[in-house]
Amino acid sequence: MTSAKTNTDRRGFLASLAAGASVAAVAVIPKAIAAPLDDSALVKLEEEIFEQYEGAKAFDDEILRLSAIWTDESNRLYDESLSSDTPLTPQQRWALVTDMPECKEHNRLCKLQDPFYLRMDALVKEMFATPAHTAEGRRAKAEVLLGCIMGDDWRHVDKETDYPELMARKLLIEFIGGEPGESLRDQFRA
């Protein structure tokens, strides 16, 4: 009798478990169907990342101009020290270069970029920790990858891009798919 009661109890337990599982499954399915996949957070992050990127890059032209000036002076001092009877040490030459107004301004501008790059880095980490569910989300991530993270070699038009970068970029765009992939592909056509 104990055995028959145990079997009945097990059957009842299994039946109630199965019923509960089917109710839970039914409760989950409408939510999955009702909630379309949304990558608007990734698109928003893309906008914020490019704002920071543009803020940081605003100083680039002047930084490069100033860098050329103090680098030329550093090279001149080095060449001069090679032909001198009393050459300056590397530390002495560097002290002269770092005292130049162009070098000081160069360093000041580089420091002005730091907050932009720090914020951009935090946003990029957040973006890449967020899964993309749609072609638009994948496009946003690819735009940031190609536009902010990868070097200039990745952003040339197709005919000017080296083969490895071109093939990797084409595969990435293929993985994006749909209209967002095509809009990204159009940026690189000549």
Phi, psi and omega per residue, in radians:
M1 nan -0.627 3.103
T2 -1.095 -0.680 -3.120
S3 -1.149 -0.746 3.133
A4 -1.150 -0.726 3.126
K5 -1.127 -0.702 3.140
T6 -1.113 -0.746 3.123
N7 -1.112 -0.706 3.121
T8 -1.135 -0.740 3.111
D9 -1.095 -0.731 3.133
R10 -1.113 -0.771 3.130
R11 -1.084 -0.735 3.118
G12 -1.112 -0.737 3.116
F13 -1.110 -0.814 -3.135
L14 -1.121 -0.688 3.120
A15 -1.117 -0.751 -3.130
S16 -1.223 -0.616 3.086
L17 -1.120 -0.792 3.129
A18 -1.100 -0.728 3.128
A19 -1.118 -0.748 3.118
G20 -1.122 -0.708 3.141
A21 -1.140 -0.705 -3.134
S22 -1.211 -0.616 3.080
V23 -1.146 -0.731 3.122
A24 -1.119 -0.726 3.133
A25 -1.123 -0.742 3.119
V26 -1.128 -0.641 3.138
A27 -1.202 -0.535 -3.109
V28 -1.418 -0.675 -3.052
I29 -1.024 -0.831 -3.140
P30 -1.052 -0.602 3.122
K31 -1.126 -0.757 -3.137
A32 -1.123 -0.667 -3.135
I33 -1.323 -0.675 -3.070
A34 -1.271 -0.513 -3.083
A35 -1.713 1.767 3.106
P36 -1.150 2.647 3.119
L37 -1.142 2.333 -3.026
D38 -2.312 2.111 3.093
D39 -1.975 0.481 -3.136
S40 -1.084 -0.514 3.099
A41 -1.127 -0.659 3.114
L42 -1.199 -0.670 3.121
V43 -1.155 -0.688 3.094
K44 -1.122 -0.768 3.095
L45 -1.070 -0.699 3.100
E46 -0.991 -0.813 3.132
E47 -1.063 -0.803 -3.134
E48 -1.131 -0.688 3.138
I49 -1.109 -0.799 -3.133
F50 -1.190 -0.518 3.035
E51 -1.089 -0.793 3.118
Q52 -1.145 -0.727 -3.138
Y53 -1.062 -0.799 3.131
E54 -1.134 -0.680 3.085
G55 -1.056 -0.757 3.137
A56 -1.203 -0.718 -3.073
K57 -1.291 -0.213 -3.108
A58 -1.027 -0.446 -3.095
F59 -1.662 -0.090 -2.980
D60 -1.005 -0.794 -3.084
D61 -1.059 -0.793 -3.134
E62 -1.214 -0.671 3.092
I63 -1.062 -0.778 3.125
L64 -1.137 -0.716 3.121
R65 -1.083 -0.832 -3.131
L66 -1.159 -0.665 3.122
S67 -1.063 -0.712 3.125
A68 -1.084 -0.663 -3.127
I69 -1.162 -0.904 -3.082
W70 -1.294 -0.454 3.058
T71 -1.205 -0.725 3.088
D72 -1.070 -0.720 3.116
E73 -1.152 -0.683 3.092
S74 -1.074 -0.776 3.113
N75 -1.134 -0.694 3.123
R76 -1.097 -0.792 3.124
L77 -1.092 -0.662 3.115
Y78 -1.132 -0.858 3.129
D79 -1.047 -0.723 3.121
E80 -1.099 -0.676 -3.126
S81 -1.200 -0.477 3.103
L82 -1.201 -0.555 -3.092
S83 -1.750 0.087 -3.090
S84 -1.672 2.586 3.055
D85 -1.286 -0.484 3.097
T86 -2.176 1.357 -3.073
P87 -1.196 2.644 3.042
L88 -1.353 2.570 3.066
T89 -1.306 2.835 3.072
P90 -0.995 -0.652 3.128
Q91 -1.165 -0.683 3.105
Q92 -1.151 -0.761 3.105
R93 -1.071 -0.781 -3.120
W94 -1.117 -0.668 3.101
A95 -1.071 -0.730 3.095
L96 -1.105 -0.731 -3.130
V97 -1.163 -0.817 -3.082
T98 -1.216 -0.276 3.058
D99 -1.459 -0.169 -3.139
M100 -1.169 2.446 3.095
P101 -1.027 -0.601 3.134
E102 -1.142 -0.666 3.116
C103 -1.215 -0.723 3.120
K104 -1.095 -0.757 3.130
E105 -1.178 -0.684 3.070
H106 -0.986 -0.861 -3.128
N107 -1.123 -0.661 3.113
R108 -1.096 -0.772 3.137
L109 -1.153 -0.677 3.094
C110 -1.059 -0.702 3.117
K111 -1.169 -0.551 3.088
L112 -1.152 -0.453 3.109
Q113 -1.299 -0.495 -3.008
D114 -0.898 -0.860 -3.126
P115 -1.057 -0.635 3.110
F116 -1.118 -0.822 -3.125
Y117 -1.175 -0.645 3.112
L118 -1.130 -0.789 3.121
R119 -1.145 -0.738 3.114
M120 -1.050 -0.756 3.141
D121 -1.055 -0.756 3.123
A122 -1.110 -0.721 3.139
L123 -1.178 -0.687 3.114
V124 -1.102 -0.762 3.112
K125 -1.067 -0.731 3.094
E126 -1.107 -0.758 -3.129
M127 -1.073 -0.833 -3.057
F128 -1.346 -0.175 3.005
A129 -1.542 -0.170 -3.135
T130 -1.720 2.088 -3.142
P131 -1.148 2.462 3.032
A132 -1.584 2.333 -3.100
H133 -1.938 -0.246 -3.068
T134 -2.263 2.929 3.067
A135 -1.075 -0.609 3.124
E136 -1.157 -0.691 3.077
G137 -1.157 -0.726 3.095
R138 -1.144 -0.645 3.090
R139 -1.100 -0.763 -3.136
A140 -1.039 -0.772 3.122
K141 -1.138 -0.714 3.139
A142 -1.155 -0.681 3.101
E143 -1.032 -0.775 3.137
V144 -1.166 -0.752 3.121
L145 -1.036 -0.888 -3.087
L146 -1.310 -0.612 -3.034
G147 -1.526 -0.468 -3.055
C148 -2.116 -0.558 -2.981
I149 -1.692 -0.860 -3.105
M150 -1.345 2.775 -3.112
G151 -1.302 3.098 -3.117
D152 -1.023 -0.507 -3.138
D153 -1.009 -0.408 -3.110
W154 -1.509 -0.186 -3.009
R155 -1.907 0.032 3.113
H156 -1.219 2.818 3.011
V157 -1.140 2.785 -3.029
D158 -0.861 -0.832 -3.035
K159 -1.213 -0.260 3.138
E160 -1.830 0.003 -3.072
T161 -1.624 2.364 3.085
D162 -1.091 2.653 -3.026
Y163 -0.940 -0.858 -3.105
P164 -1.060 -0.771 3.135
E165 -1.165 -0.690 3.133
L166 -1.072 -0.815 -3.107
M167 -1.174 -0.715 3.118
A168 -1.137 -0.715 3.128
R169 -1.149 -0.731 3.115
K170 -1.091 -0.727 3.111
L171 -1.125 -0.751 3.110
L172 -1.037 -0.783 3.138
I173 -1.153 -0.662 3.070
E174 -1.060 -0.737 3.131
F175 -1.130 -0.526 3.100
I176 -1.135 -0.890 3.075
G177 1.286 3.011 3.045
G178 1.027 -2.848 -3.136
E179 -1.083 -0.697 3.090
P180 -1.048 -0.656 3.091
G181 -1.143 -0.730 3.119
E182 -1.134 -0.699 3.127
S183 -1.128 -0.618 3.085
L184 -1.217 -0.746 3.127
R185 -1.036 -0.677 -3.107
D186 -1.077 -0.470 -3.141
Q187 -1.130 -0.419 -3.015
F188 -1.839 0.032 3.094
R189 -1.492 2.505 -3.136
A190 -1.455 nan nan
